[in-house]
């Protein structure tokens, strides 16, 4: 159990863990209570930490739950010597997690121009902000088709995304829209699987488009969001720009956006 050994810093929320699920020896998700005054846009991230030091370590975590959820969900890696995750991976129900009061981020619907299709490109825990977006009605109101692309090293690491799709399609609020408009495209880089390869390889070869029976990405109809490692973001950006897309931001919406906040 991780209890507040030190006094909770001023200006932060201190919330209780309500659920924990471990997917692999590298990946887990957890949920915490949501402060009544906390507001965020689906796709944003927030700084979280633990009350286990006089000066707690905070890291940026995408909020995996949609803006309407009564709790906050996070999806995390486990790093044995990570300044935060070495402790965070040991949390249990009723433990305390601290959270800064302001959320931010560019992986939000407001940062994109209107379009027909939305591609969500993710690797590993980079799926977290998209877990929020595919459970938000606004996403389906803004785009006719939503393609969630998730690449992992091994097949067990895809489980969170698979559970997520099942939940979204069965959800009373967005279930009908998700069932009709959401496409889930998975690939792995190390195990045998139906689709193998990095998302950049699948884009460059055109395999993703032939697999999904969709036209090649074009700037007039397609929009993109990218979340993963710095290398993945850099390479995927180049490919989207080769298709004619341009990077946007909250104050300058365009045809694709990226997120650069990572956990340790």
C-alpha positions in Angstrom: 0.0 0.0 0.0 1.2 3.5 -0.8 0.0 5.9 1.8 0.7 9.7 2.2 3.9 9.5 4.2 4.6 13.1 3.6 2.2 16.1 3.7 0.2 16.6 0.5 1.6 19.6 -1.4 -0.6 22.6 -1.7 -2.3 23.3 -5.0 -2.7 19.6 -6.0 -5.6 17.1 -5.8 -5.1 14.0 -3.7 -7.3 11.2 -5.0 -7.9 7.5 -4.1 -7.2 4.6 -6.4 -10.4 2.9 -7.3 -9.2 0.1 -9.6 -5.9 -1.5 -10.8 -5.4 -4.0 -13.6 -2.0 -5.4 -14.7 -1.9 -6.6 -18.3 1.8 -7.7 -18.6 5.0 -7.3 -16.6 5.4 -4.0 -18.4 1.9 -2.6 -18.6 -1.0 -1.7 -16.3 -3.9 0.6 -16.0 -5.5 2.2 -12.9 -8.4 4.5 -12.1 -8.7 7.2 -9.5 -11.5 9.2 -8.1 -12.2 12.4 -10.0 -12.2 15.8 -8.2 -15.6 17.5 -8.6 -13.9 20.7 -9.8 -11.6 19.0 -12.4 -12.4 19.7 -16.0 -10.6 18.5 -19.1 -11.0 17.9 -22.8 -10.8 14.3 -24.1 -7.3 13.6 -25.2 -5.5 15.9 -22.7 -2.8 14.9 -20.2 -2.2 15.9 -16.6 0.8 15.7 -14.2 0.4 12.9 -11.6 2.6 11.7 -8.8 2.7 9.9 -5.4 2.9 11.4 -1.8 6.0 9.3 -1.1 8.6 12.1 -0.9 8.8 15.6 0.5 9.2 16.9 -3.1 7.1 14.4 -5.1 8.0 13.5 -8.6 5.4 14.3 -11.2 5.1 12.9 -14.7 2.8 13.7 -17.6 0.1 11.0 -18.1 -2.6 11.1 -20.8 -6.1 10.8 -19.3 -7.5 7.6 -20.8 -11.1 8.2 -19.7 -13.4 10.6 -21.6 -14.3 14.0 -20.3 -17.7 12.8 -19.1 -16.4 9.9 -16.9 -16.9 10.1 -13.2 -13.4 8.7 -12.6 -10.0 9.2 -14.2 -8.2 6.3 -16.0 -4.5 6.1 -16.8 -2.5 3.5 -18.7 1.1 3.1 -17.7 4.4 1.3 -18.4 6.4 -0.3 -15.6 10.0 0.7 -15.3 11.9 -0.9 -12.4 14.2 2.0 -11.9 11.8 4.7 -13.2 11.7 7.7 -10.7 7.9 7.4 -10.6 6.8 4.2 -12.2 8.9 2.0 -9.9 6.6 3.0 -7.2 3.4 3.7 -9.2 3.3 0.1 -10.5 2.8 -1.1 -6.8 -0.3 0.9 -6.1 -3.5 -0.7 -4.8 -7.1 0.2 -4.3 -7.5 3.1 -1.7 -3.9 4.3 -2.1 -3.4 8.0 -2.8 -2.3 9.5 -6.1 -1.7 13.2 -6.3 -2.5 15.3 -9.4 -1.9 18.8 -10.5 -5.0 20.8 -11.2 -4.5 21.8 -14.8 -4.8 19.5 -17.8 -3.4 20.4 -21.3 -2.4 18.8 -24.6 -2.8 18.9 -28.4 -4.5 15.6 -29.0 -7.9 17.1 -28.9 -10.6 17.6 -31.5 -10.3 21.3 -31.3 -6.8 21.2 -32.8 -8.0 19.6 -36.0 -9.8 21.1 -39.0 -13.1 19.3 -40.0 -12.6 16.2 -42.1 -14.1 12.9 -43.1 -11.7 10.3 -41.5 -9.6 10.5 -38.4 -6.5 8.3 -38.0 -5.3 7.8 -34.5 -1.7 6.5 -34.7 -0.3 5.0 -31.4 2.4 2.7 -30.1 2.4 1.1 -26.6 0.9 3.3 -24.0 0.5 6.0 -26.6 -3.0 4.6 -27.0 -4.1 6.3 -23.8 -5.3 9.7 -25.1 -7.1 7.9 -27.9 -8.8 5.7 -25.3 -10.4 9.0 -24.2 -11.3 10.2 -27.6 -13.0 7.1 -28.9 -15.3 7.2 -25.9 -16.3 10.8 -26.6 -19.4 11.5 -28.7 -17.8 14.6 -30.1 -15.3 12.5 -32.0 -18.0 10.6 -33.9 -20.0 13.8 -34.5 -16.9 15.4 -36.1 -15.7 12.5 -38.2 -17.5 9.8 -40.3 -14.8 7.2 -39.7 -12.3 6.9 -36.9 -9.3 4.5 -37.4 -7.5 3.6 -34.2 -4.1 2.2 -35.1 -2.1 0.5 -32.3 1.3 -1.1 -32.7 3.0 -3.1 -29.9 6.0 -5.4 -29.6 4.0 -8.5 -28.7 0.4 -9.7 -28.9 -0.3 -9.6 -25.1 0.5 -5.9 -25.2 -2.5 -5.4 -27.5 -5.0 -6.5 -24.8 -5.7 -3.1 -23.4 -6.7 -1.8 -26.8 -8.9 -4.8 -27.4 -10.7 -4.3 -24.1 -11.1 -0.7 -24.9 -12.8 -1.4 -28.2 -15.2 -3.9 -26.5 -16.0 -1.3 -23.9 -16.6 1.5 -26.4 -18.9 -0.5 -28.6 -20.9 -1.7 -25.6 -21.1 1.7 -24.0 -24.7 3.2 -23.8 -23.4 6.7 -24.7 -21.2 6.0 -27.7 -21.8 2.3 -28.4 -23.9 2.7 -31.5 -21.6 5.3 -33.0 -18.5 3.3 -32.2 -19.9 0.1 -33.7 -20.7 1.9 -37.0 -17.8 4.3 -37.3 -14.8 2.9 -35.4 -12.1 0.7 -37.0 -9.4 -1.0 -34.9 -6.2 -1.7 -36.7 -3.5 -3.6 -34.7 0.0 -4.7 -35.6 3.0 -6.2 -33.7 6.7 -6.0 -34.4 8.0 -9.2 -32.8 5.3 -11.9 -32.5 3.5 -13.8 -35.2 0.3 -11.9 -35.9 -2.2 -11.1 -38.7 -0.5 -7.8 -39.3 3.2 -7.4 -38.6 5.3 -4.3 -38.8 5.7 -0.7 -37.6 2.9 1.7 -38.5 5.4 3.7 -40.6 6.1 0.6 -42.7 2.4 -0.1 -43.1 1.8 3.5 -44.2 4.7 3.6 -46.6 3.8 0.3 -48.2 0.1 1.1 -48.4 -0.8 -2.1 -46.6 -2.9 -0.3 -44.1 -5.1 1.1 -46.8 -5.5 -2.1 -48.7 -6.2 -4.0 -45.5 -9.0 -1.5 -44.5 -10.2 -0.9 -48.1 -9.7 2.8 -47.6 -8.2 5.4 -50.0 -4.7 6.7 -49.4 -4.6 9.6 -46.9 -5.3 13.0 -48.5 -5.3 16.5 -47.0 -8.9 17.3 -48.0 -10.6 14.4 -46.2 -8.1 12.9 -43.7 -6.9 14.0 -40.3 -4.3 12.4 -38.0 -3.2 12.3 -34.4 0.1 10.7 -33.3 1.2 9.5 -29.9 4.2 7.2 -29.2 8.0 7.4 -28.9 9.9 10.4 -30.2 11.2 8.3 -33.1 7.7 7.0 -34.0 6.3 10.6 -33.9 9.2 11.9 -36.0 8.8 9.2 -38.7 5.0 9.3 -38.8 5.0 13.1 -39.1 7.2 12.9 -42.2 4.9 10.4 -43.8 1.7 12.4 -43.1 3.4 15.5 -44.4 4.4 13.6 -47.6 0.6 13.0 -48.0 0.1 16.8 -47.8 -1.0 17.1 -44.1 0.3 19.9 -41.9 0.8 20.1 -38.1 -1.8 21.9 -36.1 -2.1 23.2 -32.5 -4.8 24.4 -30.2 -4.4 28.0 -31.4 -3.9 27.0 -35.0 -6.0 23.9 -36.1 -4.7 22.0 -39.1 -4.7 18.4 -40.4 -2.6 16.5 -37.9 -1.4 16.9 -34.4 1.2 15.2 -32.1 1.7 14.8 -28.4 5.2 15.1 -26.8 4.5 14.3 -23.2 5.8 11.0 -21.9 6.0 9.0 -18.7 9.3 7.6 -17.5 
